[in-house]
Amino acid sequence: MPVSSSSGPAPTATTRSSGWRLALMAALVLGLLMLCAGALVVVRAAQEEAATVSAQAERTPQGAKIALRGEGWPARIALTISGSAPPGGQAPLDLGTAQSNADGEFRASKLARCTTSDSTTAGGRVTITVSTGDGSVRAESWVPAGVFVCPPR
């Protein structure tokens, strides 16, 4: 007569320990959290890359009056405004700062003195650059170089 040495039913797949299930659930939750965090980084990068600026300028007796308008910037942040060297200018333009609002928009009006009386240098463009303080977000526009030519006296 055969003798059985088992004291109970043979283990099956349905009798796995609950610790294994808990570890599997934790791994799944952690994976989902990492996936969501990655998606947030992509969304933030897409928002920052969408920053735009437009510039319009006119020649006035005081110099070049530059009107700027921007969208898609980080909310409530100081923005630095600069420009490439205008005709007759020896250095790039420092046009100061502007502040974005809660919607990431800004408007600014800047005045830059005229830099030359030589109208033959009126061709071309002056690039206007707007950037966040750390330079992580930036956008460019341009104005005609002719607005920096001093009006005749």
C-alpha positions as CSV (number, residue, x, y, z in Angstrom):
1,M,0.0,0.0,0.0
2,P,1.5,3.3,-1.0
3,V,2.1,5.9,1.6
4,S,1.6,9.6,0.9
5,S,3.9,12.1,2.4
6,S,2.0,15.3,1.5
7,S,0.0,17.0,4.1
8,G,-2.4,18.9,1.9
9,P,-3.3,19.6,-1.7
10,A,-0.5,20.3,-4.2
11,P,0.3,24.0,-4.7
12,T,-1.3,25.6,-7.8
13,A,-1.0,28.9,-9.6
14,T,-3.9,30.3,-7.7
15,T,-2.3,29.9,-4.3
16,R,0.7,32.3,-4.9
17,S,1.6,34.5,-2.0
18,S,-0.1,37.9,-1.8
19,G,3.3,39.6,-1.5
20,W,4.1,38.7,-5.1
21,R,0.8,40.3,-6.3
22,L,1.6,43.4,-4.2
23,A,5.0,43.8,-5.8
24,L,3.5,43.4,-9.3
25,M,0.9,46.1,-8.6
26,A,3.5,48.4,-7.2
27,A,5.7,48.0,-10.3
28,L,2.7,48.7,-12.6
29,V,1.8,51.9,-10.6
30,L,5.4,53.1,-10.7
31,G,5.5,52.5,-14.4
32,L,2.4,54.5,-15.0
33,L,3.6,57.4,-12.8
34,M,6.9,57.5,-14.8
35,L,4.9,57.5,-18.1
36,C,2.8,60.4,-16.8
37,A,5.8,62.4,-15.6
38,G,7.4,61.9,-19.1
39,A,4.2,63.2,-20.8
40,L,4.2,66.3,-18.5
41,V,7.8,67.1,-19.5
42,V,6.9,66.8,-23.2
43,V,3.9,69.0,-22.8
44,R,5.9,71.7,-20.9
45,A,8.7,71.5,-23.6
46,A,6.0,71.9,-26.3
47,Q,4.6,75.0,-24.5
48,E,8.0,76.6,-24.2
49,E,8.9,75.9,-27.8
50,A,5.7,77.6,-28.9
51,A,6.9,81.1,-27.7
52,T,6.6,83.7,-30.4
53,V,7.4,87.4,-30.8
54,S,6.4,89.9,-33.5
55,A,8.0,93.3,-33.9
56,Q,7.0,96.4,-35.8
57,A,9.1,99.6,-35.9
58,E,8.8,103.1,-37.1
59,R,11.3,105.9,-37.5
60,T,10.7,108.9,-35.2
61,P,12.6,112.0,-34.4
62,Q,13.7,110.4,-31.1
63,G,14.9,107.1,-32.8
64,A,13.4,103.8,-33.7
65,K,10.1,103.1,-31.9
66,I,9.8,99.3,-31.6
67,A,6.4,97.7,-30.7
68,L,6.7,94.1,-29.5
69,R,4.0,91.5,-28.9
70,G,4.6,87.9,-27.7
71,E,2.6,84.8,-26.9
72,G,3.3,81.3,-25.5
73,W,5.8,82.4,-22.9
74,P,6.0,81.1,-19.4
75,A,3.5,82.9,-17.2
76,R,4.5,85.9,-15.1
77,I,8.2,86.0,-15.9
78,A,10.7,88.7,-16.8
79,L,11.8,88.6,-20.4
80,T,15.0,90.1,-21.8
81,I,14.9,92.0,-25.1
82,S,17.9,92.6,-27.2
83,G,18.7,93.3,-30.9
84,S,21.6,92.8,-33.3
85,A,23.8,95.8,-33.9
86,P,21.9,98.3,-36.1
87,P,23.5,100.1,-39.1
88,G,26.3,102.4,-37.7
89,G,26.0,100.8,-34.3
90,Q,29.0,99.4,-32.6
91,A,27.2,97.0,-30.2
92,P,24.1,94.9,-30.0
93,L,21.0,96.7,-28.7
94,D,19.9,96.3,-25.1
95,L,16.2,97.0,-25.1
96,G,15.5,96.1,-21.5
97,T,12.9,93.8,-20.3
98,A,9.2,93.0,-20.5
99,Q,6.9,91.0,-18.2
100,S,4.7,88.2,-19.4
101,N,1.2,88.0,-17.9
102,A,-0.7,85.0,-16.5
103,D,-1.5,83.8,-20.0
104,G,2.1,84.0,-21.2
105,E,1.6,87.1,-23.3
106,F,3.3,90.4,-23.3
107,R,3.3,93.7,-25.1
108,A,6.1,96.2,-24.9
109,S,7.1,99.4,-26.6
110,K,10.9,100.3,-26.8
111,L,12.8,103.3,-28.1
112,A,16.3,102.9,-29.5
113,R,18.2,105.9,-30.6
114,C,19.1,106.4,-34.2
115,T,22.6,105.1,-35.0
116,T,23.5,106.6,-38.4
117,S,22.7,109.4,-40.7
118,D,23.9,107.4,-43.7
119,S,20.7,106.4,-45.6
120,T,22.8,104.0,-47.8
121,T,22.9,101.6,-44.8
122,A,19.1,101.5,-44.6
123,G,18.9,98.1,-46.3
124,G,18.8,94.9,-44.3
125,R,17.3,93.9,-41.0
126,V,18.0,94.2,-37.3
127,T,17.1,91.0,-35.4
128,I,15.1,91.4,-32.2
129,T,15.5,88.6,-29.7
130,V,13.3,88.0,-26.6
131,S,14.4,85.3,-24.1
132,T,13.7,84.2,-20.6
133,G,16.3,85.1,-18.0
134,D,18.0,81.7,-18.1
135,G,17.8,81.6,-22.0
136,S,15.9,78.4,-22.0
137,V,13.1,79.9,-24.1
138,R,13.7,82.4,-26.9
139,A,12.2,83.8,-30.0
140,E,13.2,86.2,-32.7
141,S,11.7,88.7,-35.0
142,W,13.2,91.5,-37.1
143,V,12.7,95.1,-38.0
144,P,14.0,97.0,-41.1
145,A,17.4,98.6,-40.5
146,G,16.1,101.8,-42.0
147,V,14.3,102.8,-38.8
148,F,17.7,103.3,-37.2
149,V,18.7,106.0,-39.7
150,C,18.5,109.5,-38.1
151,P,15.9,111.7,-39.8
152,P,17.3,114.7,-41.7
153,R,17.7,117.9,-39.6
